[in-house]
Amino acid sequence: MSITVNTNTTSLMVQRNLESATSSLAKSMQRLSTGMRINDAGDDAAGLSLSEKIMSQVSSADVTKNNAQTGLNMLQIADGDLSIIAENLQRIKDLAVQSANGVYATSERESIDQEVQLRLQEIDRIATSSSFSELKLLDGSLSGTGKCTLQIGAGSDIDENTIDISDAFGKADCASLGLDGQNVTTVDDSRAMIDAIDAAITGVTDRRGVIGASMNRLNSTMDRIDIRKENLQSSYSIIRDTDIAKESTELTKQQVLQQSSATLLQQANQTPTIALTLV
């Protein structure tokens, strides 16, 4: 290799290697300090794009779970109010059975009927006032396909991303339960009330069954959302997070290369001085 003064190719080569080692060292430090393997698009453009899409799905999962939880809260309120209605119905049946007994005079049955009518008014009041925020739950306003759907997915497709819980919010007043105009002022009326109450209790029980099934479905949906979110976060971590052990090894390697390149650069810069010994 010839000895030159104007161009020190050895120094240029060592400078290039030093710059490369320094750049790689800075990148390793950045990854270790941020904990992220991808800090800008230049690190991995495809990985950045995929990880951002995954993170968007993770963020949506939190919202969809909240949506499902809100729907579950609505169902719990409706179920609680229906349980009170069922208690009133059972009390009315007890009173009807009592009034059907032939030992009572008309005035005594009228006294029994007073409580029956108050219980029926309470059922109407509960059915009218049962609400979640400003939504009425037991007046029939939410009953009907599509009137109360929960967005439990991040997409717009209705079949894949929504759950319809409208069937759980049927009307529960006396008229809908077949108790409108019923009384226990006579033996015959009391016996008719028993039949009507039995049917009403069955109706309320059926409605609570629908609510229970919807609650179980939403609990299952929330479990699925949690599992999916966990898997998405795992995928995101694989793409974006720094492998600390691997990056620490790379940091040490680049530190050694940087130090050796700096030492060699000093020596390479002195190479042209050899020409002085030849003059």
CORDA-V317144 format. One record per residue. N is the residue number from 1. PHI is phi in whole degrees, -180 to 180 (NA if undefined). D_CENTER is the distance of its C-alpha to the mean C-alpha in Angstrom with 1 decimal. Layout:
# CORDA-V317144
N|PHI|D_CENTER ; N|PHI|D_CENTER
This chain:
# CORDA-V317144
1|NA|70.0 ; 2|-72|72.0 ; 3|-99|72.2 ; 4|-127|71.3 ; 5|-111|70.9 ; 6|-68|69.3 ; 7|-125|66.3 ; 8|-104|64.6 ; 9|-63|62.4 ; 10|-64|61.6 ; 11|-64|60.2 ; 12|-63|58.2 ; 13|-64|56.6 ; 14|-67|55.8 ; 15|-60|54.4 ; 16|-63|52.0 ; 17|-67|50.9 ; 18|-66|50.5 ; 19|-64|48.4 ; 20|-64|46.2 ; 21|-64|45.8 ; 22|-64|45.1 ; 23|-64|42.4 ; 24|-66|40.8 ; 25|-64|41.0 ; 26|-63|39.3 ; 27|-65|36.5 ; 28|-64|36.1 ; 29|-63|36.1 ; 30|-63|33.4 ; 31|-65|31.2 ; 32|-73|31.9 ; 33|-75|31.5 ; 34|-94|28.1 ; 35|78|26.8 ; 36|-114|26.0 ; 37|-74|28.0 ; 38|-112|27.4 ; 39|-109|28.2 ; 40|-152|29.5 ; 41|-60|29.9 ; 42|-67|33.2 ; 43|-69|31.9 ; 44|-170|30.1 ; 45|-61|29.5 ; 46|-66|27.9 ; 47|-64|25.6 ; 48|-63|24.6 ; 49|-61|23.7 ; 50|-66|21.7 ; 51|-66|19.8 ; 52|-66|19.0 ; 53|-66|17.5 ; 54|-65|15.4 ; 55|-64|14.3 ; 56|-63|13.4 ; 57|-69|11.1 ; 58|-64|9.6 ; 59|-62|9.2 ; 60|-65|7.8 ; 61|-61|5.0 ; 62|-62|4.1 ; 63|-68|5.1 ; 64|-66|4.0 ; 65|-66|1.4 ; 66|-62|4.5 ; 67|-61|6.5 ; 68|-65|6.4 ; 69|-65|7.3 ; 70|-63|9.8 ; 71|-62|11.2 ; 72|-64|11.7 ; 73|-62|13.5 ; 74|-61|15.6 ; 75|-64|16.6 ; 76|-65|17.6 ; 77|-65|19.7 ; 78|-61|21.4 ; 79|-66|22.1 ; 80|-63|23.6 ; 81|-69|25.8 ; 82|-66|26.9 ; 83|-66|27.9 ; 84|-68|30.2 ; 85|-60|31.6 ; 86|-62|32.3 ; 87|-64|34.1 ; 88|-64|36.2 ; 89|-63|37.0 ; 90|-64|38.2 ; 91|-66|40.4 ; 92|-62|41.8 ; 93|-63|42.7 ; 94|-58|44.4 ; 95|-67|46.4 ; 96|-66|47.2 ; 97|-63|48.5 ; 98|-64|50.6 ; 99|-70|52.0 ; 100|-71|52.9 ; 101|-71|55.4 ; 102|-74|58.9 ; 103|-84|60.1 ; 104|-97|58.5 ; 105|-82|60.4 ; 106|-59|59.1 ; 107|-63|58.6 ; 108|-71|56.6 ; 109|-68|54.3 ; 110|-64|53.8 ; 111|-66|52.7 ; 112|-64|50.2 ; 113|-66|49.1 ; 114|-60|48.4 ; 115|-67|45.6 ; 116|-58|44.3 ; 117|-66|44.2 ; 118|-65|42.4 ; 119|-65|39.8 ; 120|-65|39.4 ; 121|-64|39.1 ; 122|-66|36.4 ; 123|-62|34.5 ; 124|-62|34.8 ; 125|-64|33.7 ; 126|-63|30.5 ; 127|-63|29.7 ; 128|-81|30.4 ; 129|-93|28.7 ; 130|-59|25.5 ; 131|-154|22.8 ; 132|-130|19.3 ; 133|59|20.0 ; 134|-106|22.6 ; 135|-92|21.5 ; 136|-83|24.0 ; 137|-96|22.6 ; 138|-124|25.9 ; 139|-103|28.4 ; 140|90|27.5 ; 141|-70|26.2 ; 142|-101|22.8 ; 143|-81|24.4 ; 144|128|25.0 ; 145|-52|23.3 ; 146|85|20.8 ; 147|-80|21.2 ; 148|-143|17.7 ; 149|-114|15.1 ; 150|-104|11.3 ; 151|-85|10.0 ; 152|-112|7.4 ; 153|-138|8.9 ; 154|-86|10.4 ; 155|-94|13.9 ; 156|-98|16.3 ; 157|-66|17.6 ; 158|-65|17.2 ; 159|-63|17.8 ; 160|-91|15.3 ; 161|-122|12.3 ; 162|-134|12.7 ; 163|-127|13.4 ; 164|-92|16.4 ; 165|-113|16.8 ; 166|-60|20.0 ; 167|-63|22.2 ; 168|-79|21.0 ; 169|-116|22.5 ; 170|-71|26.1 ; 171|-67|29.0 ; 172|-133|30.3 ; 173|-84|33.4 ; 174|-62|36.9 ; 175|-62|37.9 ; 176|-71|35.0 ; 177|-91|35.7 ; 178|78|39.4 ; 179|-111|40.7 ; 180|-65|42.1 ; 181|82|45.7 ; 182|-77|45.8 ; 183|-153|48.1 ; 184|-129|50.0 ; 185|-81|53.4 ; 186|-134|55.3 ; 187|-63|55.1 ; 188|-64|54.3 ; 189|-63|51.5 ; 190|-65|50.1 ; 191|-68|50.1 ; 192|-66|48.5 ; 193|-64|45.8 ; 194|-59|45.2 ; 195|-63|44.5 ; 196|-65|42.3 ; 197|-66|40.3 ; 198|-59|39.8 ; 199|-65|38.4 ; 200|-66|36.2 ; 201|-62|34.8 ; 202|-62|34.1 ; 203|-63|32.3 ; 204|-65|30.1 ; 205|-63|29.5 ; 206|-62|28.5 ; 207|-66|26.0 ; 208|-68|24.5 ; 209|-65|24.3 ; 210|-64|22.3 ; 211|-62|19.9 ; 212|-61|19.7 ; 213|-64|19.1 ; 214|-66|16.2 ; 215|-64|14.7 ; 216|-64|15.2 ; 217|-64|13.7 ; 218|-68|10.4 ; 219|-62|10.6 ; 220|-64|11.5 ; 221|-62|8.7 ; 222|-66|6.1 ; 223|-63|8.9 ; 224|-64|9.3 ; 225|-61|6.0 ; 226|-63|7.1 ; 227|-65|10.6 ; 228|-64|10.2 ; 229|-63|8.9 ; 230|-61|11.8 ; 231|-67|14.2 ; 232|-65|13.5 ; 233|-66|14.2 ; 234|-64|17.2 ; 235|-64|18.4 ; 236|-62|18.1 ; 237|-63|20.0 ; 238|-61|22.7 ; 239|-79|23.3 ; 240|-101|23.2 ; 241|-76|24.0 ; 242|-77|27.6 ; 243|-81|29.3 ; 244|-59|31.1 ; 245|-62|33.9 ; 246|-65|34.7 ; 247|-71|34.6 ; 248|-65|36.8 ; 249|-64|39.3 ; 250|-65|39.3 ; 251|-61|39.9 ; 252|-61|42.9 ; 253|-60|44.3 ; 254|-70|44.1 ; 255|-64|45.6 ; 256|-65|48.5 ; 257|-64|49.0 ; 258|-64|49.0 ; 259|-66|51.5 ; 260|-68|53.8 ; 261|-66|53.6 ; 262|-64|54.6 ; 263|-66|57.5 ; 264|-69|58.6 ; 265|-63|58.5 ; 266|-60|61.0 ; 267|-70|63.3 ; 268|-64|62.8 ; 269|-69|63.8 ; 270|-91|67.0 ; 271|-58|68.0 ; 272|-61|70.1 ; 273|-66|72.3 ; 274|-61|73.9 ; 275|-62|75.6 ; 276|-64|77.7 ; 277|-72|79.4 ; 278|-96|80.7 ; 279|-86|82.2
